[in-house]
Amino acid sequence: MDRVQTTCNYCALACNLDFEIEGGVIANIAPTPGYPVNKGKACIKGLSLGKPAIANEINPLPRVRGENGDFGSMPWNEAFEHTAERIKRIVEQHGGEAFAAISTGQMALEEMALLGHVARNYLKSNVDGNTRLCTATAAVAHKQSLGFDAPGYTLKDLELSDTIILIGANPVVAHPMAWERINGNKGKKLVVIDARKSETAAHADYFYEIKPKADLTLLYTLANILIQNDWIDRGYVGSHCEDFEEFKAHVSAFGLDSASAVTGISAEGIMELAELIHAGKRVSLWWTMGVNQGYQAVRTAQAILNIAVMTGNIGREGTGANSITGQSNAMGARLFSNTTGLFGGGDFDNPNRRNAVCRALGLEDGQLASKPTIPYNAIIEGILAGEIKGLWVICTNPAHSWANNDTFRQAMEKLELLIVQDIYGDTDTSSNCGIYLPVVPGVKKEGTIINTERRLSALRPVVGRGTEAKTDYEVIYGIGQALGMGDMLDKWKTPRDAFNLMKKCSEGMPCDISGIDYDRLANSSGIQWPFREGDELQDDERRLYSDGRFYHSSGKFKFVFEDIAANPIEATPEFPYMFNTGRGFVGQWHTQTRTREIGLDEDARIKEAYVLINPQLASKLGIEEGNMLEVSSINGKSAVFKAQITENQPLEQLFAPMHYIETNRLTPSIYDAYSKEPSYKSTPVCVSRVTLTFIDLEERE
């Protein structure tokens, strides 16, 4: 029996798993013993990676929609030529920016890099990813405050912290292996700040229920209390920070009483939270989508960073202001996709970085993309405005996941060309495409993944594939060849080639990976960046900023802050309740296209969209458990959910898992000003009970 170690390409932890193979078939899957991330444990999603969709194995050939609207199969070479001709026609008639692509943080680093080379460097098109939906806020906050998108922590800090503060994070459901490490830390105080009593909040020593999007007021008030009581590390601030006095003046206006009214947390509770931060010796603050997905999200993330740094809780064991990202390779997308920054980080208008990347890739400056991509929302808006004519969607399902998702459905109807490349041909997006390019799942391909703590690990094929089956890398490369890229692809023939190019691009940057050998990543513990050529690995888990130096030219941390903006869509008498979204069960993932293969999850989870509602509100509205509710949004859309009544839901708020297409029918087209991440978490809605007729039920099926 053979054993193959590979990386789970679901969540941001990127656990490693051992696959036992007998006769070319997966016989068993087990967590890799001793791997630093998951330490011999795994969740149901990782343990079910051996059950990928079989549709593309039955028909591994591309499908092209004919004039009659039906799909017909086509040999790969013909499909590459057909796809390339359609793309070239758009670019020749309307310019490179009339074509765009949307990818995902579940792809390998090498696939993202190749897509960035084909679409950004050659076509001069725009490319963004669904990492924009979960991690763009953290990336921008890091760059502005730290000088580079460089989260400094290691997951081991969850075990070493004496005070763990979770803000808008629910790791019990979203990052179960991170929760294992929190739960295993028997000496910690666990503090949870959330808009509802989540599964994680139920285990907290201290739970602070906050009103939706009041985080920034709370954080500025906490900063003011810490400063006024001299509960900060003045020596650290004086030596390693800039703009602190301006920040001090800014937060001085935030008093306890006014903060209590805004946040819904009592003055005593806010003071208690400040005292917990002061009393802790190793305080770590962790955030996820409850912070990132908001209309003033970047400044909220930076307010967390400000508190950690001014109290000296940075760069030491068990400390930090730490963003846990959503997808397995979101970090790879942020640094090596050639989208918002050049390969390896850095700005498109920096001549030194341009020269370095050109040397690494063997390109002339004019062959390199000249500016950052437009963001996801601008791509959709460009389609609706008739400016973008073609779209290539790779391994994501925006017809379901995009905020106010009816807008994406409208965009699909306006496109001249919609290409979908996926392991499923029946998603809400791929079902409506003109060209469908089937690809194999992660257990059949190779590459590299960078997890939330900067750890590179190996994605390696555990089973074989048919002769006609293609990986994402092979499909992108084939289209690049058909487009006529010629010698621009000479250095990109294999994923190993692409990885080695990214090593060269990263040299001298904070994310330097020039010392990592592609082949030696296999069967290893992974390696966190930076790892420069000549470095020797001393520890499996390393953190940044232990020397007090940051990535601004001054070497200092920058306090970034701003006046609090009014919620652009406040509740009204017509829409009096706030609608919140998040994860449902451990076994659910995004739009449920992959996790529908998990048998146990299919048995356990609720198949119909549901919404959580407080018993008092349910009583007021005459709603009983299991009733069907029509939830109508301020965005003009409505959807039907089944009622689940729970005391854990605040009185005037509703919560629905994001895994159901009905949920993002209601979310607004509102974005953070800096990250352009959608504000998924606070939508004004109204609710009414509905009675479904037999015909209605048939339509819903």
Buried (B, 14 or more C-beta within 10 A) or exposed (E): EEEBBBBBBBBBBBBBBBBBBEEEEBEEBBBBEEBBBBBEBBBBBBBBBBBBBEEBBEEBBBBBBEEEEEBEBBEBEBBBBBBBEBBBBBBEEBBBBBBBBBBBBBBBBBBBBBBBBBBBBBBBBBBBBBBBBBBBBBBBBBBBBBBBBBBBBBBBBBBBBBBBBBBBBBBBBBBBBBBBBBBEBEEBBBBBBBBBBBBBBEBBEBBBBBBBBBBBBBBBBBBBBBBEEEBBBEEBBEEBBBBBEEBBEBBEEBEBEEBBEBBBBEBEBBBBBBBBBBEBEBBBBBBBBBBBBBBBBBBBBBBBBBBBBBBBBBBBBBBBBBBBBBBBBBBBBBBBBBBBBBBBBBBBEEEEBBEBBBEBBEBEEEBBBEEBBBBBBBBBBBBBEEBBBBBBBBBBBBBBBBBBBBBBBEBBEBBBBBBBBBBBBEBBBBBBBBBBBBBBBBBBBBBBBBBBBBBBBBBBBBBEBEEBBBBBBBBBBBBBBBBEBEEBBEBBEBBBBBBBBBBBBBBBBBBBBBBBEBEEBBBBBBBBBBBBEEEEEEEBBBBBBEEBBBBBEEEBBBBBBBEBEEBEBEBEEEBEBBBBBBBBBBBBBBBBBBBBBBEEBEEEBBEEBBBBBBBEBBEEBEBEEEBBBBBBBBBEBBBBBBBBBBEBBBEBBBBBBBBBBBBBBBBBBBBBEBBBBBBBBBBBBBBEBBEEEEEEEEEEE
